[in-house]
Amino acid sequence: MRKTIILSAMLLCSLLSKAQDAPKWINNVKLSGFGIVQYQYNGMNNNKSNTFNLRLGRVSLDGRILNDWAWKAQIQFNGNTSTLGASPRLVDLFIEWQKYDFFRIKAGQFKNPFTFDNPIHPIDQGFMSVAQSVLKLASFSDRAGAHPSNGRDIGVQIQGDFLKNNAGRNLVHYQVGVFDGQGINVRDVDQQKNIIGGVWVMPVEGMRLGWFGWTGSYARKGTWTDASGATQTGVRSLQQRRYAFSAEYKIKDWTLRSEYIHSTGYAFAKALSNTDASAATDCNLSADGNKAQGVYALVIAPIIPNKLHAKARYDMYQPSDGAEKQRTQYDLGIDYEFTKNLELSGIYSYVHDRSMNGPSGKPNYSMFDLELSFRF
C-alpha cells in the first residue's frame, strides 16, 4: 500500500514538472487536491463505533490543450482497501471539448449527470455525506449492488447552457450521457448502456429547478437460483429506471436544496466490493424488491457570511416498497471557515431506522461527525 501511494505521488509530481516544459499547445496545467480528517461516533445498537478516520483525500491534475479542450485526472486515497474500493484508485479521467457554451462533449470517467447533490465538492456539500437517496441511487454505494463509485461511471456526455436573458445569464442547462452502467474502473458486462440526463431552468439568479432521468441496467456474470429452485449460470442484467426532481436556491451565502428520487429495478443480494470475493459472481436477488425512493431537504445559513454557518437536513430513504425499512436521519451542524482552504465542520445526527424494529431492536440512535478539511 505504502509503495503504491508513493509511486502515485511521484508520478503526479513527474507529470507536473514535465508539464512546465511542455509545448505551447499544452497550457494552464494545475496540481490541486484536498483532504478530510474525520472523527465519528456511531451509537447504533450492537454496532457502536468511536474512531478517527482519514475520510477522503484526492490529488488531481487538470489543464487545457489547444484552448478548446480541457482535461482532468484525479486519484483518491482513503481507508477502504478492498479490491474495487482500493486506495489509491482513479476516480476521474476525462477530456472535454468546450468551444461552445451551448454544446460541450465530455468523454472518459466522470460524474453521472444525475441530481444536484452528486457533483457538489465533498467539502462544499456541507454534511458528513451526500443524502441517503443520492448515496444509494446515484452510484456512490448503489442499491443495485455495484461497487462504490463516487457517483461516477465511464462514458460520453453532451451538455450546455443556452437562452440568455437581458443580463447575459443563461436560463436553461441540459446534460445527457451514455455510460457502461458498471461503475468506475470496470468494463461493461451485458453490453447494454445506461442513458442518464437532466435539464434545469434558472428563472432567477441563484435558483435551479431540475428534472433528471436514468434508464439502463447493472449486470453480473455468475450463478443464481431462479424461482423454480434451479441453478442458472450466465450474465444476469437488472434493469434500472430512475428519476429525480430537484430544487435549489443559493443567495447571499444561504443555501436551500431539496430533491426527490425514485427507482424501479431489482438489486443483487450482495454488494460488490472485491472482484475475488464470492459476491462478484453471486447473482441472487435482494429481498428488498424492485422499488426504492427517498427525499431530502437542507438549509445552510450564514451566521457570519463566508465564515460561520449553521446547517440542518431532513434525509429519508426507503430501500424497498413501502415504509417498513424506512431510515430517517435528522442532521444539525455548524462549520467554520478559517480561510477558503481550511474548514472545521461538526454534525449531530438523530437516526430512526425502522428496519431495526423488533423485540431486541433499537431503531433510534445518534451519530456525531467532526471533520477538518483542507484544500491545496
N, C-alpha and C positions, 0 to 999 in steps of 0.2 A: 504493500500500500504506500509506504513512505517513498519508495523508489518511483512509483508511478506518479505521485504528486510532484516530486522534484523534477522528473523528466518533463511533465506537462508545463510546469512553471518555466523551465529552461527553454522549452520550445516557444512559448509565448514571448519571452524576452528576446530570443533569437529573431523571431519574426518582426518584432518591433524595431530592433536595431537595423535589420535589413531594409525595412520599410523607409527608414530615414534616408537611405541611399538609393531608393527606388527611382525609376524614370518618372518624368513629369506627368505621364498619363495615370499614375497612381498617386493620390494625394490625400491629405487630411486623415492619415491613419492614426487611430487613437486607442490607447490602452486604458481600460476602466474596469470597475468592478465594485463589489460590496460584500459585507459580511454581517451576519446576525448572530450574536451570542445570546443564549436563552437560559433562563431558569423557569422551570414549570412544576407546579404541584397539581396532581390529579387525585381527587378523592373518591373515584369510582370504587364501589364495593368489590372486594376480592381482587382488585387490580390497582391499588393505590401506588402512586409513584411520587418522588420528590427528587428532582435531578437537575443538574446543569447540563447544557447541551449546546453543541455547535449546530444551530438550526440550519444555516444555509450560508454558503459562500460561492461567489461567482467571479470569474475573470473573463473579460471579453476584449476582442479586437474588432474594430469596425473602421470603415473607410469608404472612399469613393474611387471609381475608375471611370475615366473619360467623362467626368462631370455628371452624366445621366444615370450611372449605375452606383448603387450603394450596397455594401456587403457587411456581414457580421458573422463572427464565430464566437461562441460562448461556452465555457466549460464550468460545470457545477461541482462543488466539493461539499459533502455533508457526511453525517454519520451512518448513512444507510450503505451497508457493504454487501448486500445480496447481489446476485449477478446482474439483473436488469436495472436495479436501483443503485449500482455500484458507484463509488466515489473515487476519483473523479469520473465524470461522464459528460458527453457532448449533449447540450440541450438545444443550442441554436447553431445553424449553419445555413445561411441563405444569401441570395443576391436578389436585388430588386431594381427594375428599370423604372426611373422616376421622372421621365422627361415631362409628363403632363400630370397636373393635379387631378384631372378627371379620369385618368386611366393609367394605373400602375400595375406592373406584373411582378410577382414575387415567386421564387422557386427555391425549394430546399426544405429544411426542417425549421418550423416556427410555430407560433401560437395559432390554435384553431380560431376562426372568426366566429366565436360563439360566446355571448354575454358581454356585458360591460366589465364585470369583475375579473374575468380571466386575464386580460392583457395588462392590468394595472401592476406596477412595480411592487414587489413584496413589501418594501418599506412603506410606500405610499398607500398601500391597500388599507392599512390602519388597524388591523386586528391580527390575532395570532395565526390566522389562516383565512383563505377565502371562505365564503359561505358553504354550508354543507351541500346544498344542491349543486353548486359550481364544482365543488370537490368531486362529487360522485357522477356528474353528468357532463363534464367538460374536459375529461382526460387528465385529471390530476391523479386520483385514486379511483378509477372509473368503476361504476356499478357493474358494468358488463364483465369485469374480471381482468381487464388489461393491466399491465404493469404500470407503476407510477410514471407519468409522462409530462408533468408540469404544465398541463393544458396544451400540449403540442402534438404535432404529427408531421409526416413527410408528404409534401405535395406541391401544388401550384395554385396561386391565388391571384385574382384581379381585384382592384379596389380603386376608389377615387372619391373626390368631393366635387360638387357642382352646384349650380343655381345660386349665384351670388346675389346678395341684397345690395341696396344702395351704398352701404358702408363697406362693401367688398368682402363680407363674411359669407362663406358657403352655408347653405341651408340644408343640404342633403349629403349624406355619406352612404356608400354601399361597399360591400366586400363579399366575395364568394370564391370558394376554392374547392379543388378536387384532391382528396387525400387517400392514403392507403387504408386507414382505419385501424391500424395495429399499434399505434403509439410510436414513441421515438426510438430510433436506432434499430428498428425491426422491419423486415420486408413484408410485403403483402402475403397473406396466406390463401385467401379464397378468390383472389383475382377480381374481387368486387371493390368498388371505390366509394368512399364517403363524399357526399356533396354537402358542404356546410356554408352558410352565408347569413348575411344580415343587412339591414338597412335602417338608418335612423335619420330623423329630422331634427333640426336645431332652430326652432321657431324664434327663440330669444337667446341672447348671449348667455352662455353658461348652462343652457338646458339641452338635454338629449332625450328623445323618445325613440326607442328602438324595438325592432322585431327580428327574431333570429329563427332559422330552421336548420335541421340536421336530418339527413337520410343516408343510410348505408348499413354497414354490418361490422361485427367483430367476430373473428374466427380462430379456431384452433385445429390442429391435426392430431388426432389421438383416438381414444376409445370412450364409449359411453353405453349405458344401459337404456334401451328405449322403453316405451310404455308397456310393451308386452313382456318385458324382462329379458329380451335378447340383447346380446352384446354387439354393438356396432363399431366399425372402425373406418376412419377416413377423416375428411375435413368437415367440421360442423360449423356452419355460419349462423350467427344470431343477428337477425335484422334489428336495426335500431332506428327509431323515429322520435325526434325530439324537437321541441320548440320553446322559445322564451320570449317574454315581454319585459322590457327594461325601461327604467326612467331614472334620470339623474339631473341634479341641479347644483352647480358649483358657482358661488359668487361670494366675493369679499372674504375668502378663506373659510366659508361654510361649504360643507358637502352633504347633500341628501341623495341617497341612492336606494332603489328597490328593484328586485327582479323576481319574476315567477318563471319556473322551469318545469316542464312536463316531459316524461319519457315513456315510450312504449317499446318493449323489446325484452326478451329473456336475457338472463345472465348466467355465466358459469358459476358453479358452486364454490370453486376455489379461485382466489385471486392469484394472478401470476406474479411472481417476484424473482424466480430463479429458473433459468432455462434448463437446468439439470435436475430440478425437483419434479416430483410426480405431478404437481399441478400443471406443468407445462403441457401434458398430454391427457389430462383429465377433462373430458368434455361433458361431464354430467352437469345438469342444470341446478341453479339455486332454487331454494324453496320460496323465494320472495316473489315469484311470478313475473308478469311482464309489464307492470306499471310502477312508476315512481314519480314523485313530484316534490317540489319544495319552493319556499319563498323566503326572502329576507328583506329587511328594511333597516337602514342605518342612517345615523346623523353624526357628523364630526363638526363640532362647534368651536370657534376660537375664543379662548379666554383672554389670551394676549395674541393678537393677529400675527401669524407666521412664526409663532414661538411656542405657545402653550395651548393645547386643545383638550377638550372633553369629548367623549365619544360613547355611543350606545348603539347596540344592534340586536334586533329580533331575528332569529335564524331557525327556521323549521324545515325538517326534511322527513318525508315518508318513503322508506325504501321499498314498500310494497303497496298494493291497492288497499286503501283504507288507512285508518289511523292506529291500527293495532300495534305497529312497531315504530310509531312516530317518535322522533327525537327533536326536542325543542331546546334551544340554547339562548340564554339572555346574557349579553355581554355589556359590561360597563368598564370604561377605562379612561386613561389620561396619557398624553405624551408631551414631551418637552424637547424642542429642537435647540441644542446648544449652538449649532450652525446648520447650514443646509446639508452638511455632510456627516453630522453626528446627532443621533436621536435616541432618547430613552423613552420606552413605552411600557405601560403596565395595564393588564386587562384582568378583571374578575369575571368569571362565567358561572352562572347557575344553570344546571342541566336537568331536564326532565326527560328520561328515556323510557318509553312505555314497553320496549322490548325486554326490560329488566323487571317487569311486574311479575309477581308470584309469591309463594309462601316465604321464600328466603331472599327474594329480590329487593333491592333498594333502588328505585328508579330516579331518585333525586340525589344529586351530589354537586360539589363545587370544584372549580378549577381556577388556578391563578397562573398568569403568564407574565414574565418580566423579560424585556428584550432590549439589548443595547445594539444599535445598528449604526454602521458607518459605510461611507462610500468614498471611492477614490477615482 
